[in-house]
Amino acid sequence: MAHDAADAARSRLSALAALVAEADGAPAHRMAQDAALLGRLLTATDSRRTDADAAPDVTADDIGAALSLVDGLRRQLDRLESQVVMEARRRGMDWRQIAGHQGLNSSQAASQRHQRLTTRLEEIRQGVR
């Protein structure tokens, strides 16, 4: 997705978010919190920081905790993508339209991506992965 398209999507979805009350326990809210924590860790470890910034001590345990969040975020993003694609289909969008919004070149690519995602989520649910 191009930078301008991503900014337009953020603006459009921000307007929707104002209409819906955010529940602290909602998966999307937890995902946002986890992503913010990872962002703070990366900011704290940024090698471009100057000595005046006094970077906090980041331990191996901190990095390990961040890695454990990444796997959970990946699963949550996969679930969210699957739900958004299912909602798009439910509302009548065809695979070519979905492909365009995902930055894919064909309807077949979008359909296959969704199928792989759905299969991976089901394998995780069943404990195969």
PyMOL commands that set and color helices and strands:
alter all, ss='L'
color gray80, all
select helices_A, chain A and resi 3-19+27-44+51-53+60-90+95-102+107-126
alter helices_A, ss='H'
color red, helices_A
deselect
rebuild
show_as cartoon
